[in-house]
Amino acid sequence: MRQPMPEFKNEDEEREFWATHDSSEYVDWSKGKRAVFQNLKPSTRYFSTAS
């Protein structure tokens, strides 16, 4: 049985959680479906994840 998905106060809290936990404990990836995103355009801005 999978664990319930935790609720997060903000993106930083969520990012920190997933950096230290395995998503397979929370998500059933066997039910995942492939997605195709057509007509995506590259970003014109650079987003750094470094603090």
CHARMM-style PDB file with segment names, atoms N, HN, CA, C and O in Angstrom:
ATOM      1  N   MET     1       0.836  -1.191   0.000  1.00  0.00      PROA
ATOM      2  CA  MET     1       0.000   0.000   0.000  1.00  0.00      PROA
ATOM      3  C   MET     1       0.875   1.247   0.000  1.00  0.00      PROA
ATOM      4  O   MET     1       1.866   1.324   0.726  1.00  0.00      PROA
ATOM      5  N   ARG     2       0.508   2.190  -0.797  1.00  0.00      PROA
ATOM      6  HN  ARG     2      -0.297   2.127  -1.387  1.00  0.00      PROA
ATOM      7  CA  ARG     2       1.268   3.434  -0.924  1.00  0.00      PROA
ATOM      8  C   ARG     2       0.965   4.372   0.252  1.00  0.00      PROA
ATOM      9  O   ARG     2      -0.120   4.346   0.832  1.00  0.00      PROA
ATOM     10  N   GLN     3       1.951   5.188   0.575  1.00  0.00      PROA
ATOM     11  HN  GLN     3       2.833   5.209   0.104  1.00  0.00      PROA
ATOM     12  CA  GLN     3       1.767   6.192   1.617  1.00  0.00      PROA
ATOM     13  C   GLN     3       0.958   7.351   1.054  1.00  0.00      PROA
ATOM     14  O   GLN     3       1.046   7.631  -0.142  1.00  0.00      PROA
ATOM     15  N   PRO     4       0.170   8.034   1.886  1.00  0.00      PROA
ATOM     16  CA  PRO     4      -0.573   9.193   1.383  1.00  0.00      PROA
ATOM     17  C   PRO     4       0.393  10.313   1.000  1.00  0.00      PROA
ATOM     18  O   PRO     4       1.433  10.495   1.632  1.00  0.00      PROA
ATOM     19  N   MET     5       0.032  11.058  -0.042  1.00  0.00      PROA
ATOM     20  HN  MET     5      -0.813  10.911  -0.555  1.00  0.00      PROA
ATOM     21  CA  MET     5       0.861  12.163  -0.508  1.00  0.00      PROA
ATOM     22  C   MET     5       0.857  13.278   0.538  1.00  0.00      PROA
ATOM     23  O   MET     5      -0.210  13.741   0.939  1.00  0.00      PROA
ATOM     24  N   PRO     6       2.034  13.712   0.984  1.00  0.00      PROA
ATOM     25  CA  PRO     6       2.076  14.786   1.980  1.00  0.00      PROA
ATOM     26  C   PRO     6       1.637  16.116   1.379  1.00  0.00      PROA
ATOM     27  O   PRO     6       1.716  16.324   0.168  1.00  0.00      PROA
ATOM     28  N   GLU     7       1.179  17.003   2.236  1.00  0.00      PROA
ATOM     29  HN  GLU     7       1.115  16.835   3.220  1.00  0.00      PROA
ATOM     30  CA  GLU     7       0.828  18.355   1.798  1.00  0.00      PROA
ATOM     31  C   GLU     7       1.979  19.272   2.181  1.00  0.00      PROA
ATOM     32  O   GLU     7       2.580  19.121   3.244  1.00  0.00      PROA
ATOM     33  N   PHE     8       2.279  20.222   1.307  1.00  0.00      PROA
ATOM     34  HN  PHE     8       1.790  20.345   0.443  1.00  0.00      PROA
ATOM     35  CA  PHE     8       3.411  21.113   1.514  1.00  0.00      PROA
ATOM     36  C   PHE     8       2.936  22.555   1.628  1.00  0.00      PROA
ATOM     37  O   PHE     8       1.954  22.947   0.998  1.00  0.00      PROA
ATOM     38  N   LYS     9       3.640  23.337   2.435  1.00  0.00      PROA
ATOM     39  HN  LYS     9       4.438  23.019   2.946  1.00  0.00      PROA
ATOM     40  CA  LYS     9       3.297  24.749   2.621  1.00  0.00      PROA
ATOM     41  C   LYS     9       3.743  25.598   1.430  1.00  0.00      PROA
ATOM     42  O   LYS     9       3.120  26.610   1.108  1.00  0.00      PROA
ATOM     43  N   ASN    10       4.843  25.169   0.776  1.00  0.00      PROA
ATOM     44  HN  ASN    10       5.349  24.347   1.037  1.00  0.00      PROA
ATOM     45  CA  ASN    10       5.373  25.947  -0.352  1.00  0.00      PROA
ATOM     46  C   ASN    10       6.283  25.043  -1.204  1.00  0.00      PROA
ATOM     47  O   ASN    10       6.551  23.896  -0.845  1.00  0.00      PROA
ATOM     48  N   GLU    11       6.739  25.575  -2.313  1.00  0.00      PROA
ATOM     49  HN  GLU    11       6.521  26.506  -2.604  1.00  0.00      PROA
ATOM     50  CA  GLU    11       7.572  24.795  -3.235  1.00  0.00      PROA
ATOM     51  C   GLU    11       8.912  24.424  -2.625  1.00  0.00      PROA
ATOM     52  O   GLU    11       9.435  23.345  -2.901  1.00  0.00      PROA
ATOM     53  N   ASP    12       9.473  25.291  -1.805  1.00  0.00      PROA
ATOM     54  HN  ASP    12       9.047  26.167  -1.580  1.00  0.00      PROA
ATOM     55  CA  ASP    12      10.754  24.984  -1.175  1.00  0.00      PROA
ATOM     56  C   ASP    12      10.639  23.766  -0.269  1.00  0.00      PROA
ATOM     57  O   ASP    12      11.512  22.898  -0.266  1.00  0.00      PROA
ATOM     58  N   GLU    13       9.556  23.709   0.497  1.00  0.00      PROA
ATOM     59  HN  GLU    13       8.847  24.414   0.494  1.00  0.00      PROA
ATOM     60  CA  GLU    13       9.335  22.565   1.376  1.00  0.00      PROA
ATOM     61  C   GLU    13       9.157  21.285   0.561  1.00  0.00      PROA
ATOM     62  O   GLU    13       9.683  20.234   0.926  1.00  0.00      PROA
ATOM     63  N   GLU    14       8.416  21.379  -0.539  1.00  0.00      PROA
ATOM     64  HN  GLU    14       7.989  22.233  -0.835  1.00  0.00      PROA
ATOM     65  CA  GLU    14       8.205  20.216  -1.397  1.00  0.00      PROA
ATOM     66  C   GLU    14       9.511  19.762  -2.043  1.00  0.00      PROA
ATOM     67  O   GLU    14       9.804  18.568  -2.096  1.00  0.00      PROA
ATOM     68  N   ARG    15      10.286  20.713  -2.529  1.00  0.00      PROA
ATOM     69  HN  ARG    15      10.049  21.683  -2.486  1.00  0.00      PROA
ATOM     70  CA  ARG    15      11.573  20.397  -3.162  1.00  0.00      PROA
ATOM     71  C   ARG    15      12.496  19.689  -2.185  1.00  0.00      PROA
ATOM     72  O   ARG    15      13.155  18.713  -2.544  1.00  0.00      PROA
ATOM     73  N   GLU    16      12.547  20.176  -0.950  1.00  0.00      PROA
ATOM     74  HN  GLU    16      12.011  20.969  -0.658  1.00  0.00      PROA
ATOM     75  CA  GLU    16      13.395  19.573   0.075  1.00  0.00      PROA
ATOM     76  C   GLU    16      12.926  18.139   0.392  1.00  0.00      PROA
ATOM     77  O   GLU    16      13.747  17.241   0.578  1.00  0.00      PROA
ATOM     78  N   PHE    17      11.618  17.939   0.449  1.00  0.00      PROA
ATOM     79  HN  PHE    17      10.951  18.668   0.298  1.00  0.00      PROA
ATOM     80  CA  PHE    17      11.068  16.617   0.726  1.00  0.00      PROA
ATOM     81  C   PHE    17      11.465  15.622  -0.355  1.00  0.00      PROA
ATOM     82  O   PHE    17      11.969  14.542  -0.045  1.00  0.00      PROA
ATOM     83  N   TRP    18      11.242  15.972  -1.631  1.00  0.00      PROA
ATOM     84  HN  TRP    18      10.833  16.849  -1.883  1.00  0.00      PROA
ATOM     85  CA  TRP    18      11.512  15.027  -2.718  1.00  0.00      PROA
ATOM     86  C   TRP    18      13.006  14.802  -2.922  1.00  0.00      PROA
ATOM     87  O   TRP    18      13.393  13.802  -3.525  1.00  0.00      PROA
ATOM     88  N   ALA    19      13.838  15.687  -2.444  1.00  0.00      PROA
ATOM     89  HN  ALA    19      13.523  16.499  -1.953  1.00  0.00      PROA
ATOM     90  CA  ALA    19      15.283  15.487  -2.539  1.00  0.00      PROA
ATOM     91  C   ALA    19      15.749  14.375  -1.596  1.00  0.00      PROA
ATOM     92  O   ALA    19      16.836  13.823  -1.767  1.00  0.00      PROA
ATOM     93  N   THR    20      14.916  14.053  -0.599  1.00  0.00      PROA
ATOM     94  HN  THR    20      14.033  14.501  -0.461  1.00  0.00      PROA
ATOM     95  CA  THR    20      15.317  13.052   0.389  1.00  0.00      PROA
ATOM     96  C   THR    20      14.386  11.846   0.458  1.00  0.00      PROA
ATOM     97  O   THR    20      14.578  10.972   1.303  1.00  0.00      PROA
ATOM     98  N   HSD    21      13.359  11.780  -0.435  1.00  0.00      PROA
ATOM     99  HN  HSD    21      13.204  12.490  -1.122  1.00  0.00      PROA
ATOM    100  CA  HSD    21      12.408  10.671  -0.412  1.00  0.00      PROA
ATOM    101  C   HSD    21      12.248  10.071  -1.799  1.00  0.00      PROA
ATOM    102  O   HSD    21      12.439  10.751  -2.807  1.00  0.00      PROA
ATOM    103  N   ASP    22      11.900   8.802  -1.842  1.00  0.00      PROA
ATOM    104  HN  ASP    22      11.744   8.249  -1.023  1.00  0.00      PROA
ATOM    105  CA  ASP    22      11.679   8.087  -3.096  1.00  0.00      PROA
ATOM    106  C   ASP    22      10.205   8.199  -3.487  1.00  0.00      PROA
ATOM    107  O   ASP    22       9.331   7.826  -2.704  1.00  0.00      PROA
ATOM    108  N   SER    23       9.923   8.701  -4.675  1.00  0.00      PROA
ATOM    109  HN  SER    23      10.632   9.004  -5.311  1.00  0.00      PROA
ATOM    110  CA  SER    23       8.539   8.909  -5.111  1.00  0.00      PROA
ATOM    111  C   SER    23       7.766   7.601  -5.273  1.00  0.00      PROA
ATOM    112  O   SER    23       6.536   7.614  -5.240  1.00  0.00      PROA
ATOM    113  N   SER    24       8.459   6.469  -5.447  1.00  0.00      PROA
ATOM    114  HN  SER    24       9.459   6.459  -5.474  1.00  0.00      PROA
ATOM    115  CA  SER    24       7.759   5.197  -5.633  1.00  0.00      PROA
ATOM    116  C   SER    24       7.007   4.771  -4.370  1.00  0.00      PROA
ATOM    117  O   SER    24       6.136   3.902  -4.434  1.00  0.00      PROA
ATOM    118  N   GLU    25       7.333   5.371  -3.229  1.00  0.00      PROA
ATOM    119  HN  GLU    25       8.040   6.076  -3.176  1.00  0.00      PROA
ATOM    120  CA  GLU    25       6.592   5.089  -2.001  1.00  0.00      PROA
ATOM    121  C   GLU    25       5.250   5.820  -1.978  1.00  0.00      PROA
ATOM    122  O   GLU    25       4.380   5.494  -1.170  1.00  0.00      PROA
ATOM    123  N   TYR    26       5.079   6.805  -2.860  1.00  0.00      PROA
ATOM    124  HN  TYR    26       5.785   7.069  -3.517  1.00  0.00      PROA
ATOM    125  CA  TYR    26       3.884   7.650  -2.855  1.00  0.00      PROA
ATOM    126  C   TYR    26       3.089   7.596  -4.156  1.00  0.00      PROA
ATOM    127  O   TYR    26       1.887   7.860  -4.155  1.00  0.00      PROA
ATOM    128  N   VAL    27       3.745   7.258  -5.263  1.00  0.00      PROA
ATOM    129  HN  VAL    27       4.722   7.045  -5.264  1.00  0.00      PROA
ATOM    130  CA  VAL    27       3.103   7.285  -6.575  1.00  0.00      PROA
ATOM    131  C   VAL    27       3.191   5.898  -7.208  1.00  0.00      PROA
ATOM    132  O   VAL    27       4.247   5.266  -7.182  1.00  0.00      PROA
ATOM    133  N   ASP    28       2.089   5.430  -7.772  1.00  0.00      PROA
ATOM    134  HN  ASP    28       1.231   5.943  -7.792  1.00  0.00      PROA
ATOM    135  CA  ASP    28       2.080   4.148  -8.480  1.00  0.00      PROA
ATOM    136  C   ASP    28       2.446   4.419  -9.939  1.00  0.00      PROA
ATOM    137  O   ASP    28       1.578   4.705 -10.765  1.00  0.00      PROA
ATOM    138  N   TRP    29       3.733   4.325 -10.242  1.00  0.00      PROA
ATOM    139  HN  TRP    29       4.437   4.093  -9.572  1.00  0.00      PROA
ATOM    140  CA  TRP    29       4.215   4.664 -11.587  1.00  0.00      PROA
ATOM    141  C   TRP    29       3.770   3.654 -12.635  1.00  0.00      PROA
ATOM    142  O   TRP    29       3.864   3.940 -13.828  1.00  0.00      PROA
ATOM    143  N   SER    30       3.286   2.475 -12.228  1.00  0.00      PROA
ATOM    144  HN  SER    30       3.210   2.242 -11.259  1.00  0.00      PROA
ATOM    145  CA  SER    30       2.814   1.490 -13.207  1.00  0.00      PROA
ATOM    146  C   SER    30       1.535   1.964 -13.902  1.00  0.00      PROA
ATOM    147  O   SER    30       1.179   1.449 -14.961  1.00  0.00      PROA
ATOM    148  N   LYS    31       0.853   2.932 -13.315  1.00  0.00      PROA
ATOM    149  HN  LYS    31       1.143   3.350 -12.454  1.00  0.00      PROA
ATOM    150  CA  LYS    31      -0.372   3.473 -13.913  1.00  0.00      PROA
ATOM    151  C   LYS    31      -0.108   4.761 -14.690  1.00  0.00      PROA
ATOM    152  O   LYS    31      -1.040   5.394 -15.188  1.00  0.00      PROA
ATOM    153  N   GLY    32       1.149   5.141 -14.790  1.00  0.00      PROA
ATOM    154  HN  GLY    32       1.906   4.627 -14.386  1.00  0.00      PROA
ATOM    155  CA  GLY    32       1.510   6.352 -15.516  1.00  0.00      PROA
ATOM    156  C   GLY    32       1.308   6.193 -17.015  1.00  0.00      PROA
ATOM    157  O   GLY    32       1.396   5.086 -17.546  1.00  0.00      PROA
ATOM    158  N   LYS    33       1.041   7.286 -17.686  1.00  0.00      PROA
ATOM    159  HN  LYS    33       0.969   8.185 -17.254  1.00  0.00      PROA
ATOM    160  CA  LYS    33       0.862   7.281 -19.137  1.00  0.00      PROA
ATOM    161  C   LYS    33       1.833   8.269 -19.761  1.00  0.00      PROA
ATOM    162  O   LYS    33       2.140   9.313 -19.187  1.00  0.00      PROA
ATOM    163  N   ARG    34       2.306   7.919 -20.938  1.00  0.00      PROA
ATOM    164  HN  ARG    34       2.057   7.070 -21.404  1.00  0.00      PROA
ATOM    165  CA  ARG    34       3.218   8.796 -21.658  1.00  0.00      PROA
ATOM    166  C   ARG    34       2.457  10.023 -22.160  1.00  0.00      PROA
ATOM    167  O   ARG    34       1.346   9.905 -22.675  1.00  0.00      PROA
ATOM    168  N   ALA    35       3.054  11.179 -22.008  1.00  0.00      PROA
ATOM    169  HN  ALA    35       3.957  11.275 -21.589  1.00  0.00      PROA
ATOM    170  CA  ALA    35       2.441  12.424 -22.472  1.00  0.00      PROA
ATOM    171  C   ALA    35       3.308  13.040 -23.561  1.00  0.00      PROA
ATOM    172  O   ALA    35       4.536  12.960 -23.513  1.00  0.00      PROA
ATOM    173  N   VAL    36       2.667  13.646 -24.530  1.00  0.00      PROA
ATOM    174  HN  VAL    36       1.670  13.711 -24.569  1.00  0.00      PROA
ATOM    175  CA  VAL    36       3.367  14.340 -25.603  1.00  0.00      PROA
ATOM    176  C   VAL    36       2.942  15.803 -25.557  1.00  0.00      PROA
ATOM    177  O   VAL    36       1.752  16.112 -25.626  1.00  0.00      PROA
ATOM    178  N   PHE    37       3.903  16.686 -25.443  1.00  0.00      PROA
ATOM    179  HN  PHE    37       4.869  16.435 -25.388  1.00  0.00      PROA
ATOM    180  CA  PHE    37       3.630  18.121 -25.401  1.00  0.00      PROA
ATOM    181  C   PHE    37       4.121  18.738 -26.697  1.00  0.00      PROA
ATOM    182  O   PHE    37       5.310  19.013 -26.861  1.00  0.00      PROA
ATOM    183  N   GLN    38       3.208  18.947 -27.596  1.00  0.00      PROA
ATOM    184  HN  GLN    38       2.242  18.724 -27.463  1.00  0.00      PROA
ATOM    185  CA  GLN    38       3.567  19.506 -28.891  1.00  0.00      PROA
ATOM    186  C   GLN    38       3.595  21.027 -28.816  1.00  0.00      PROA
ATOM    187  O   GLN    38       2.947  21.642 -27.970  1.00  0.00      PROA
ATOM    188  N   ASN    39       4.347  21.598 -29.705  1.00  0.00      PROA
ATOM    189  HN  ASN    39       4.874  21.099 -30.392  1.00  0.00      PROA
ATOM    190  CA  ASN    39       4.419  23.059 -29.865  1.00  0.00      PROA
ATOM    191  C   ASN    39       4.987  23.785 -28.643  1.00  0.00      PROA
ATOM    192  O   ASN    39       4.638  24.938 -28.391  1.00  0.00      PROA
ATOM    193  N   LEU    40       5.850  23.123 -27.890  1.00  0.00      PROA
ATOM    194  HN  LEU    40       6.134  22.186 -28.094  1.00  0.00      PROA
ATOM    195  CA  LEU    40       6.505  23.803 -26.781  1.00  0.00      PROA
ATOM    196  C   LEU    40       7.580  24.724 -27.332  1.00  0.00      PROA
ATOM    197  O   LEU    40       8.275  24.389 -28.291  1.00  0.00      PROA
ATOM    198  N   LYS    41       7.703  25.869 -26.723  1.00  0.00      PROA
ATOM    199  HN  LYS    41       7.138  26.142 -25.944  1.00  0.00      PROA
ATOM    200  CA  LYS    41       8.712  26.834 -27.157  1.00  0.00      PROA
ATOM    201  C   LYS    41       9.766  26.949 -26.063  1.00  0.00      PROA
ATOM    202  O   LYS    41       9.424  26.933 -24.881  1.00  0.00      PROA
ATOM    203  N   PRO    42      11.030  27.065 -26.430  1.00  0.00      PROA
ATOM    204  CA  PRO    42      12.070  27.202 -25.404  1.00  0.00      PROA
ATOM    205  C   PRO    42      11.900  28.504 -24.618  1.00  0.00      PROA
ATOM    206  O   PRO    42      11.440  29.515 -25.150  1.00  0.00      PROA
ATOM    207  N   SER    43      12.271  28.456 -23.375  1.00  0.00      PROA
ATOM    208  HN  SER    43      12.644  27.635 -22.943  1.00  0.00      PROA
ATOM    209  CA  SER    43      12.180  29.633 -22.525  1.00  0.00      PROA
ATOM    210  C   SER    43      13.199  30.679 -22.975  1.00  0.00      PROA
ATOM    211  O   SER    43      14.288  30.341 -23.441  1.00  0.00      PROA
ATOM    212  N   THR    44      12.838  31.925 -22.833  1.00  0.00      PROA
ATOM    213  HN  THR    44      11.954  32.199 -22.455  1.00  0.00      PROA
ATOM    214  CA  THR    44      13.770  33.013 -23.144  1.00  0.00      PROA
ATOM    215  C   THR    44      14.454  33.511 -21.886  1.00  0.00      PROA
ATOM    216  O   THR    44      15.271  34.431 -21.936  1.00  0.00      PROA
ATOM    217  N   ARG    45      14.112  32.890 -20.737  1.00  0.00      PROA
ATOM    218  HN  ARG    45      13.448  32.143 -20.696  1.00  0.00      PROA
ATOM    219  CA  ARG    45      14.710  33.267 -19.464  1.00  0.00      PROA
ATOM    220  C   ARG    45      15.438  32.072 -18.879  1.00  0.00      PROA
ATOM    221  O   ARG    45      15.045  30.925 -19.096  1.00  0.00      PROA
ATOM    222  N   TYR    46      16.494  32.343 -18.141  1.00  0.00      PROA
ATOM    223  HN  TYR    46      16.813  33.274 -17.964  1.00  0.00      PROA
ATOM    224  CA  TYR    46      17.246  31.294 -17.467  1.00  0.00      PROA
ATOM    225  C   TYR    46      16.821  31.268 -16.000  1.00  0.00      PROA
ATOM    226  O   TYR    46      16.809  32.300 -15.328  1.00  0.00      PROA
ATOM    227  N   PHE    47      16.473  30.076 -15.514  1.00  0.00      PROA
ATOM    228  HN  PHE    47      16.482  29.239 -16.060  1.00  0.00      PROA
ATOM    229  CA  PHE    47      16.073  29.910 -14.121  1.00  0.00      PROA
ATOM    230  C   PHE    47      17.121  29.068 -13.422  1.00  0.00      PROA
ATOM    231  O   PHE    47      17.329  27.908 -13.778  1.00  0.00      PROA
ATOM    232  N   SER    48      17.772  29.634 -12.444  1.00  0.00      PROA
ATOM    233  HN  SER    48      17.603  30.577 -12.155  1.00  0.00      PROA
ATOM    234  CA  SER    48      18.787  28.919 -11.693  1.00  0.00      PROA
ATOM    235  C   SER    48      18.166  28.245 -10.479  1.00  0.00      PROA
ATOM    236  O   SER    48      17.329  28.839  -9.800  1.00  0.00      PROA
ATOM    237  N   THR    49      18.573  26.997 -10.199  1.00  0.00      PROA
ATOM    238  HN  THR    49      19.253  26.515 -10.751  1.00  0.00      PROA
ATOM    239  CA  THR    49      18.095  26.294  -9.018  1.00  0.00      PROA
ATOM    240  C   THR    49      19.099  26.413  -7.880  1.00  0.00      PROA
ATOM    241  O   THR    49      18.838  25.953  -6.768  1.00  0.00      PROA
ATOM    242  N   ALA    50      20.243  27.029  -8.154  1.00  0.00      PROA
ATOM    243  HN  ALA    50      20.454  27.402  -9.057  1.00  0.00      PROA
ATOM    244  CA  ALA    50      21.264  27.190  -7.112  1.00  0.00      PROA
ATOM    245  C   ALA    50      20.862  28.306  -6.168  1.00  0.00      PROA
ATOM    246  O   ALA    50      20.275  29.306  -6.581  1.00  0.00      PROA
ATOM    247  N   SER    51      21.185  28.123  -4.898  1.00  0.00      PROA
ATOM    248  HN  SER    51      21.662  27.310  -4.563  1.00  0.00      PROA
ATOM    249  CA  SER    51      20.839  29.144  -3.894  1.00  0.00      PROA
ATOM    250  C   SER    51      22.014  30.073  -3.677  1.00  0.00      PROA
ATOM    251  OT1 SER    51      21.927  31.000  -2.871  1.00  0.00      PROA
TER     252      SER     51
END
